[in-house]
Amino acid sequence: MATRISSSTSAPAKPWTSGRVLTPAQRERKRYKDRISKREKQEKERESLKSLQSQVAALHLLLESYALPSPGVAPVAISPDHSVSSCLLPWSDSHSPSLEEACTTLAPRSPVSPFYSQTIVPVAPAHGSWANRQSTTWSPIFPSLQESGSCMILEFTDSLFDKYSRLNIPDICSDDQLNQDAIIRGVLEGWHFLEDRPYSCPLWKVISQVDERIFMHSGIVTRLTMLSTILKMLVATVCKNDFVGVPPWYRPRPSQRHFPHKATADYFAWPGFRERLVFTNCDILTDRFFKHFASYFRLSWPHSIGNAYETDPATALYSFSDTFTLHLVDLSRWQMCQSFFALFPTLEEDMAPESPTSSSYFTVPPDNPLSVLPI
């Protein structure tokens, strides 16, 4: 008698590629879980896309805000130092007038934050093999800088100065000639030169980080001024040599010696401002402050950039010229633009304001169509 096969009997399930055989119920549960996982993944992708779009929109607004002048702040006359931050200078210490003119007669621009990414286009052809290796990408935007009260820069410099002030004397370079060469070479050629040297002082790395975080968008003279002075204080702090070689106005005040305070306060030039920082716990040193400080500082330097340094033909080392050194140690030449005091009016008691007739500005004689530097 033939066996009857029930029509309700289903065909045997095919195995998965892994060799595992699932029952119909297991297959259905697996498909359900896969559908749930796929929907969750798609939802996460949509949320990520929305987040990225909102960040891009916020960055556009932030960049636009930097391009617009602050309300109530008068336009700033542009000094040569402020308008040459992107110039590439040749390896040689000889500068042709045409090159210096090209560098120093750039169109005036609004003060730029030293904290966002920007690609620099050279304005004049540079000579020497180093020019091809010049780094042209600067630090990215930090989202917290959108908040005027953020203090990321202060936290960074405090940690940096505190850490490296504990170095041992044999670990650092105390040779003033080599230190000057490192500062000038780092500013003119880029800090990548540190990677090519068999020896590099750890304090040079500190200076390069301070430059990249704060002063990279400042003018060349500002960077040479600030970085060389900070390095001199770092060396004196590590060597504990009673601040030999440090200008009298830059040495610690009694308040700095006897009251606990943040390390960053010790590296500003003005004695009155340092005391203010000690007694106020550096409350004013927000990221907003550093942005405007780096933009509005001026060393009253009436000469061309090429006159600030020279090269030893025997050693090929850079050093500051005697004239520039004299300007560095004269605190009256450390000046802030008037627009800085419109933002921080109480600091006019501590810092010297720049005079509208300061010799650091370009002048154009009536009978001469070319811009010249007053001497």
C-alpha positions in Angstrom: 0.0 0.0 0.0 1.5 3.3 -1.0 2.4 5.7 1.8 0.5 9.0 1.7 2.7 12.1 2.1 1.0 15.0 3.9 0.8 18.1 1.9 1.6 20.0 5.1 5.1 18.6 5.3 7.6 21.3 4.3 10.8 20.7 2.3 14.0 20.4 4.4 15.7 23.7 5.1 18.8 24.6 3.1 22.0 25.1 5.2 23.5 28.7 5.4 26.9 29.3 3.9 28.5 28.7 7.3 27.0 25.2 7.3 24.5 25.9 10.0 20.9 24.7 9.5 18.2 27.0 11.0 14.6 26.1 11.6 12.0 28.3 10.0 11.3 30.0 13.3 15.1 30.7 13.8 15.3 32.1 10.3 12.4 34.4 10.9 14.0 35.7 14.2 17.3 36.2 12.4 15.7 38.2 9.6 13.8 40.3 12.2 17.0 41.1 14.1 18.8 42.0 10.8 16.0 44.4 9.9 16.2 46.1 13.3 20.0 46.4 13.1 19.8 47.9 9.6 17.2 50.5 10.7 19.3 51.4 13.7 22.4 51.8 11.5 20.6 54.0 9.0 19.3 56.1 11.8 22.8 56.6 13.2 24.1 57.6 9.8 21.3 60.2 9.4 22.1 61.6 12.9 25.9 61.7 12.0 25.1 63.5 8.8 22.9 66.1 10.6 25.7 66.7 13.2 28.3 67.2 10.5 26.1 69.6 8.6 25.5 71.7 11.8 29.2 71.7 12.5 30.0 72.9 9.0 27.4 75.7 9.4 28.9 76.7 12.7 32.4 76.9 11.3 31.2 79.1 8.4 29.6 81.5 10.9 32.8 81.5 13.0 35.0 82.3 10.0 32.6 85.0 8.9 32.8 86.5 12.4 36.6 86.7 12.2 36.3 88.5 8.9 34.1 91.2 10.2 35.4 94.0 12.5 34.2 94.0 16.1 31.4 96.4 16.9 32.6 99.7 18.3 36.2 99.0 17.5 38.0 101.5 15.2 39.8 100.2 12.2 43.5 99.5 12.8 46.3 101.0 10.8 48.4 98.1 9.5 52.0 98.1 10.4 54.7 96.2 8.4 54.9 93.5 11.0 51.1 92.8 10.8 51.1 92.5 7.0 54.0 90.2 6.4 53.0 87.1 8.3 52.9 84.9 5.2 56.1 86.1 3.5 58.8 83.6 2.7 62.3 84.9 3.2 65.4 83.6 1.5 68.1 81.6 3.1 70.7 84.3 2.5 71.0 87.3 4.7 71.1 89.5 1.7 67.7 90.9 0.8 66.9 92.6 -2.5 64.7 95.8 -2.1 62.2 94.3 -4.6 61.7 91.3 -2.4 61.3 93.3 0.8 58.9 95.6 -1.0 56.8 92.6 -2.1 56.6 91.3 1.4 55.9 94.5 3.2 53.4 96.1 0.9 50.7 93.4 1.1 47.1 94.6 1.2 45.9 95.3 4.7 43.8 92.6 6.2 41.6 92.2 9.3 43.3 90.7 12.4 43.2 87.0 11.9 42.8 84.4 14.7 45.9 82.3 15.2 43.7 79.2 15.8 42.1 78.2 12.6 43.4 76.4 9.5 44.6 78.6 6.6 46.7 77.9 3.6 49.3 80.5 2.8 50.1 81.5 -0.7 53.6 83.0 -1.1 53.5 86.6 -2.3 57.1 86.6 -3.6 59.4 84.0 -5.0 61.7 82.6 -2.3 65.3 81.6 -2.9 67.0 78.6 -1.4 66.2 74.9 -1.1 64.3 75.3 2.2 61.4 77.2 0.5 60.1 74.0 -1.1 59.7 72.4 2.3 57.9 75.4 3.9 54.9 74.2 5.8 51.8 76.0 4.8 49.1 74.4 7.0 48.3 76.0 10.3 46.5 74.8 13.4 42.8 73.8 13.1 39.9 75.5 14.8 39.2 74.4 18.4 35.4 74.3 18.9 35.7 75.7 22.4 37.1 78.9 20.9 33.5 79.7 20.0 33.0 80.4 23.7 34.7 83.7 24.7 35.4 82.3 28.2 37.3 79.2 27.2 40.9 78.9 28.5 42.4 76.0 26.4 45.5 78.1 25.5 46.2 79.0 29.2 45.8 75.3 30.2 48.2 74.3 27.4 50.9 76.8 28.2 50.7 76.3 31.9 51.2 72.6 31.5 54.0 73.1 29.0 56.0 75.7 31.0 55.6 73.8 34.2 56.7 70.5 32.7 59.8 71.8 31.0 60.9 74.2 33.8 61.9 71.0 35.7 64.5 69.9 33.1 68.1 69.4 34.2 70.7 71.9 33.0 72.7 69.4 30.9 69.5 68.6 29.0 69.1 72.1 27.5 71.1 74.4 25.2 72.3 77.5 27.0 74.4 78.8 24.1 72.7 82.1 23.1 74.1 81.9 19.6 72.5 78.5 19.0 69.3 79.6 20.6 69.0 82.6 18.4 69.7 80.5 15.3 66.9 78.1 16.3 64.4 80.9 16.8 65.2 82.7 13.5 65.4 79.5 11.5 62.1 78.2 13.0 60.3 81.4 12.1 61.8 81.9 8.6 62.1 78.3 7.4 59.6 76.4 9.5 60.0 74.2 12.6 60.5 71.1 10.6 64.2 71.8 10.7 64.2 70.3 14.2 63.6 66.9 12.7 66.7 67.1 10.6 69.1 67.8 13.4 71.1 65.2 15.3 70.6 67.3 18.5 67.6 69.5 19.3 67.2 71.3 22.6 63.8 70.3 24.2 63.1 74.0 24.9 63.1 74.6 21.1 60.3 72.2 20.9 58.4 74.2 23.6 58.9 77.4 21.6 57.7 75.7 18.4 54.5 74.6 20.1 53.9 78.1 21.6 54.4 79.6 18.1 52.1 77.1 16.4 49.4 77.5 19.0 49.5 81.3 19.6 51.7 83.4 17.3 51.7 81.6 13.9 49.4 84.1 12.3 51.4 87.1 13.8 54.0 89.0 11.8 57.6 87.9 11.6 58.9 90.6 13.8 56.3 89.8 16.5 57.2 86.1 16.4 60.9 86.8 16.6 60.3 89.2 19.5 57.9 87.0 21.5 59.6 83.6 21.0 63.2 84.8 21.7 62.1 86.5 24.9 60.1 83.5 26.1 63.1 81.2 25.3 65.4 83.4 27.3 63.2 83.2 30.3 62.9 79.4 30.0 66.7 79.0 29.9 67.1 81.3 32.9 64.4 79.4 34.8 66.0 76.0 34.1 69.6 77.1 34.7 68.7 79.0 37.9 71.4 81.6 37.1 69.7 84.6 38.8 68.3 85.6 35.4 71.7 86.6 33.9 71.1 88.0 30.5 67.4 88.7 31.1 66.4 92.4 30.9 65.7 93.9 34.3 62.0 94.5 33.5 61.5 90.9 32.6 62.9 89.4 35.9 60.3 88.2 38.4 58.7 90.7 40.6 58.4 90.1 44.4 54.8 89.0 43.9 55.9 86.4 41.5 58.5 85.1 43.9 56.2 85.0 47.0 52.7 84.2 45.8 51.5 81.0 44.0 50.4 81.7 40.5 50.1 80.1 37.1 53.4 79.6 35.2 52.2 81.4 32.1 52.1 84.7 34.0 55.9 84.8 34.2 56.3 85.0 30.4 54.6 88.3 29.7 57.0 91.3 29.3 55.2 94.0 31.3 55.9 93.9 35.1 52.6 95.6 36.0 50.6 93.1 33.9 52.5 90.2 35.4 51.5 91.4 38.9 47.9 91.8 37.8 48.0 88.1 36.6 49.4 86.9 39.9 46.7 88.6 42.0 43.8 87.8 39.7 44.8 84.1 39.0 45.1 84.9 35.3 41.4 85.4 34.9 41.8 87.6 31.8 43.9 85.0 29.9 41.1 83.5 27.9 41.5 82.1 24.3 39.8 85.4 23.2 42.5 87.4 24.9 45.3 85.4 23.3 43.8 85.8 19.9 43.7 89.6 20.2 47.0 89.8 22.0 48.8 87.9 19.1 47.1 90.1 16.5 47.6 93.6 18.1 51.1 93.4 19.6 53.7 95.5 17.9 57.4 95.9 18.4 58.3 99.4 17.3 60.8 98.4 14.6 61.3 101.1 11.9 63.6 99.0 9.7 63.1 96.1 7.2 62.7 92.5 8.4 66.1 91.7 6.8 67.8 94.1 9.2 66.6 92.2 12.2 69.0 89.3 11.7 72.3 88.4 10.1 74.1 85.2 9.1 77.6 84.2 10.1 79.4 83.3 6.9 81.8 81.0 8.8 79.1 78.9 10.6 76.0 79.7 8.6 74.2 80.4 11.9 71.6 83.1 12.2 71.8 85.7 14.9 69.9 88.9 15.8 71.5 92.2 14.6 72.8 94.6 17.2 70.1 97.1 16.3 67.3 94.5 16.7 68.7 93.4 20.1 68.7 97.0 21.4 65.0 97.3 20.4 64.2 94.0 22.1 65.6 95.1 25.5 63.8 98.5 25.3 60.4 97.8 26.9 59.0 101.2 25.7 59.1 99.7 22.2 56.8 96.8 23.2 53.4 98.3 22.3 49.8 97.3 21.8 47.4 98.8 19.1 44.7 101.1 20.4 42.1 98.6 19.3 43.4 96.1 21.8 42.5 98.6 24.6 39.1 99.0 23.2 38.6 95.3 24.0 40.6 95.3 27.3 40.5 98.9 28.6 41.9 98.2 32.1 45.2 96.9 30.6 46.1 100.3 29.3 47.5 100.9 32.8 50.0 98.0 32.3 51.0 98.1 28.6 52.2 100.8 26.4 49.8 101.9 23.6 51.1 102.4 20.1 51.1 106.0 19.0 49.5 106.7 15.6 52.7 108.4 14.6 54.8 105.4 15.6 57.8 104.7 13.4 56.7 101.1 12.9 54.1 102.3 10.4 54.7 102.7 6.7 54.8 106.3 5.4 54.5 107.5 1.8 56.4 110.8 1.2 54.3 113.2 -1.0 57.0 113.4 -3.7 57.7 109.6 -3.8 55.1 107.2 -5.2 56.8 104.1 -3.6 56.2 103.0 0.0 59.3 103.3 2.1 60.2 102.4 5.6 61.0 105.4 7.8 64.3 105.2 9.7 
